[in-house]
Amino acid sequence: IEDTHPLGRLFDIDVIAADGKPAGRSDFGLMPRKCLICGNDARVCMRLRSHDYNELLQHISKMIEAYGLRS
Protein backbone atom coordinates (compact mmCIF):
# COMPACT_ATOMS: atom_id res chain seq x y z
CA ILE A 1 0.00 0.00 0.00
CA GLU A 2 2.77 2.43 0.89
CA ASP A 3 4.39 2.08 -2.53
CA THR A 4 1.38 1.44 -4.77
CA HIS A 5 -1.48 3.69 -3.59
CA PRO A 6 -1.28 7.37 -4.62
CA LEU A 7 -1.50 8.40 -0.96
CA GLY A 8 0.39 5.40 0.38
CA ARG A 9 3.48 7.48 1.11
CA LEU A 10 1.49 9.32 3.76
CA PHE A 11 1.20 6.14 5.82
CA ASP A 12 3.89 4.38 7.80
CA ILE A 13 2.83 0.77 8.15
CA ASP A 14 5.14 -1.19 10.40
CA VAL A 15 5.68 -4.92 10.01
CA ILE A 16 6.50 -6.88 13.14
CA ALA A 17 8.30 -10.24 12.76
CA ALA A 18 7.24 -13.37 14.64
CA ASP A 19 9.93 -12.65 17.24
CA GLY A 20 8.29 -9.30 18.02
CA LYS A 21 11.01 -7.19 16.41
CA PRO A 22 10.19 -4.65 13.71
CA ALA A 23 11.16 -5.59 10.16
CA GLY A 24 12.72 -2.80 8.12
CA ARG A 25 12.39 -2.08 4.41
CA SER A 26 15.81 -3.61 3.78
CA ASP A 27 14.58 -6.91 5.28
CA PHE A 28 12.23 -7.13 2.30
CA GLY A 29 14.77 -6.00 -0.28
CA LEU A 30 13.19 -2.55 -0.53
CA MET A 31 15.08 0.69 -1.04
CA PRO A 32 15.09 3.32 1.73
CA ARG A 33 12.03 5.54 1.77
CA LYS A 34 12.43 8.67 -0.34
CA CYS A 35 11.65 12.18 0.83
CA LEU A 36 8.20 13.35 -0.28
CA ILE A 37 9.57 16.70 -1.33
CA CYS A 38 12.99 16.19 -2.91
CA GLY A 39 13.32 12.43 -3.46
CA ASN A 40 16.50 12.04 -1.40
CA ASP A 41 16.73 9.48 1.41
CA ALA A 42 13.93 10.50 3.80
CA ARG A 43 16.00 9.66 6.88
CA VAL A 44 18.68 12.12 5.80
CA CYS A 45 16.16 14.89 5.17
CA MET A 46 14.56 14.25 8.56
CA ARG A 47 17.91 14.34 10.39
CA LEU A 48 19.06 17.49 8.60
CA ARG A 49 15.61 19.09 8.75
CA SER A 50 16.00 19.87 5.07
CA HIS A 51 12.37 20.95 4.70
CA ASP A 52 10.30 22.97 7.10
CA TYR A 53 6.99 21.82 8.50
CA ASN A 54 4.89 24.20 6.37
CA GLU A 55 6.61 23.03 3.17
CA LEU A 56 5.80 19.43 4.08
CA LEU A 57 2.18 20.24 4.93
CA GLN A 58 1.74 22.07 1.63
CA HIS A 59 3.12 19.12 -0.31
CA ILE A 60 0.85 16.67 1.54
CA SER A 61 -2.17 18.91 0.92
CA LYS A 62 -1.37 18.97 -2.80
CA MET A 63 -1.10 15.18 -2.86
CA ILE A 64 -4.49 14.78 -1.15
CA GLU A 65 -6.09 17.40 -3.37
CA ALA A 66 -4.74 15.74 -6.53
CA TYR A 67 -6.03 12.37 -5.38
CA GLY A 68 -9.45 13.84 -4.60
CA LEU A 69 -9.67 15.24 -8.11
CA ARG A 70 -9.01 11.78 -9.59
CA SER A 71 -11.66 9.95 -7.54
GROMACS elastic network, one bead per residue, 0.5 to 0.9 nm:
[ bonds ]
;  ai    aj funct       b0    kb
    1     4     6  0.51733   500
    1     5     6  0.53595   500
    1     6     6  0.87969   500
    1     7     6  0.85883   500
    1     8     6  0.54244   500
    1     9     6  0.83206   500
    1    11     6  0.85405   500
    1    13     6  0.86579   500
    2     5     6  0.63059   500
    2     6     6  0.84409   500
    2     7     6  0.75696   500
    2     9     6  0.50957   500
    2    10     6  0.75694   500
    2    11     6  0.63603   500
    2    12     6  0.72601   500
    2    13     6  0.74465   500
    3     6     6  0.80402   500
    3     7     6  0.87848   500
    3     8     6  0.59581   500
    3     9     6  0.65770   500
    4     7     6  0.84417   500
    4     8     6  0.65697   500
    4     9     6  0.86883   500
    5     9     6  0.78119   500
    6     9     6  0.74539   500
    6    63     6  0.80018   500
    6    64     6  0.87882   500
    6    67     6  0.69350   500
    7    10     6  0.56662   500
    7    11     6  0.76409   500
    7    60     6  0.89491   500
    7    63     6  0.70470   500
    7    64     6  0.70497   500
    7    67     6  0.74692   500
    8    11     6  0.55497   500
    8    12     6  0.82647   500
    9    12     6  0.73786   500
    9    33     6  0.87900   500
    9    36     6  0.76635   500
   10    36     6  0.88048   500
   10    60     6  0.77012   500
   14    22     6  0.69502   500
   14    23     6  0.74615   500
   14    24     6  0.80723   500
   15    21     6  0.86277   500
   15    22     6  0.58322   500
   15    23     6  0.55213   500
   15    24     6  0.75849   500
   16    19     6  0.78634   500
   16    20     6  0.57300   500
   16    21     6  0.55766   500
   16    23     6  0.56773   500
   16    24     6  0.89691   500
   17    20     6  0.53441   500
   17    21     6  0.54688   500
   17    22     6  0.59706   500
   17    23     6  0.60366   500
   18    21     6  0.74449   500
   19    22     6  0.87482   500
   23    26     6  0.81417   500
   23    27     6  0.60996   500
   23    28     6  0.80807   500
   24    27     6  0.53269   500
   24    28     6  0.72684   500
   24    30     6  0.86711   500
   25    28     6  0.54805   500
   25    29     6  0.65632   500
   25    30     6  0.50346   500
   25    31     6  0.66755   500
   25    32     6  0.66002   500
   25    33     6  0.80667   500
   26    30     6  0.51614   500
   26    31     6  0.64968   500
   26    32     6  0.72627   500
   27    30     6  0.74053   500
   28    31     6  0.89649   500
   30    33     6  0.84834   500
   31    34     6  0.84422   500
   32    41     6  0.63913   500
   32    42     6  0.75642   500
   32    43     6  0.82294   500
   33    36     6  0.89339   500
   33    39     6  0.87554   500
   33    40     6  0.85086   500
   33    41     6  0.61510   500
   33    42     6  0.56883   500
   33    43     6  0.76814   500
   34    37     6  0.85791   500
   34    38     6  0.79639   500
   34    40     6  0.53825   500
   34    43     6  0.81179   500
   35    38     6  0.56467   500
   35    40     6  0.53352   500
   35    41     6  0.57756   500
   35    43     6  0.78668   500
   35    44     6  0.86116   500
   35    45     6  0.68204   500
   35    46     6  0.85113   500
   36    39     6  0.60960   500
   36    40     6  0.84698   500
   36    42     6  0.75799   500
   36    56     6  0.78595   500
   36    59     6  0.76926   500
   36    60     6  0.82741   500
   37    40     6  0.83483   500
   37    51     6  0.78908   500
   37    55     6  0.83112   500
   37    56     6  0.71377   500
   37    59     6  0.69644   500
   38    41     6  0.88117   500
   38    42     6  0.88491   500
   38    45     6  0.87807   500
   38    51     6  0.89994   500
   39    42     6  0.75370   500
   40    43     6  0.86364   500
   40    44     6  0.75333   500
   40    45     6  0.71741   500
   41    44     6  0.54824   500
   41    45     6  0.66118   500
   41    46     6  0.88602   500
   42    45     6  0.51187   500
   42    46     6  0.60961   500
   42    47     6  0.86074   500
   43    46     6  0.50929   500
   43    47     6  0.61477   500
   43    48     6  0.85725   500
   44    47     6  0.51521   500
   44    48     6  0.60652   500
   44    49     6  0.81736   500
   44    50     6  0.82391   500
   45    48     6  0.51837   500
   45    49     6  0.55470   500
   45    51     6  0.71572   500
   46    50     6  0.67691   500
   46    51     6  0.80297   500
   47    50     6  0.79100   500
   48    51     6  0.84789   500
   49    52     6  0.67745   500
   51    54     6  0.83275   500
   51    55     6  0.63152   500
   51    56     6  0.67690   500
   52    55     6  0.53972   500
   52    56     6  0.64741   500
   52    57     6  0.88442   500
   53    56     6  0.51621   500
   53    57     6  0.61946   500
   53    58     6  0.86555   500
   54    57     6  0.50063   500
   54    58     6  0.60752   500
   54    59     6  0.85710   500
   55    58     6  0.51996   500
   55    59     6  0.62885   500
   55    60     6  0.87365   500
   56    59     6  0.51539   500
   56    60     6  0.62181   500
   56    61     6  0.85926   500
   57    60     6  0.51029   500
   57    61     6  0.60623   500
   57    62     6  0.85999   500
   58    61     6  0.50775   500
   58    62     6  0.62349   500
   58    63     6  0.87049   500
   59    62     6  0.51377   500
   59    63     6  0.63159   500
   59    64     6  0.87945   500
   60    63     6  0.50374   500
   60    64     6  0.62616   500
   60    65     6  0.85327   500
   61    64     6  0.51625   500
   61    65     6  0.60087   500
   61    66     6  0.84952   500
   62    65     6  0.50095   500
   62    66     6  0.59771   500
   62    67     6  0.84816   500
   63    66     6  0.51984   500
   63    67     6  0.62054   500
   63    68     6  0.86281   500
   64    67     6  0.51069   500
   64    68     6  0.61170   500
   64    69     6  0.86933   500
   65    68     6  0.50430   500
   65    69     6  0.63179   500
   65    70     6  0.88730   500
   66    69     6  0.52043   500
   66    70     6  0.65811   500
   67    70     6  0.51943   500
   67    71     6  0.64985   500
   68    71     6  0.53569   500
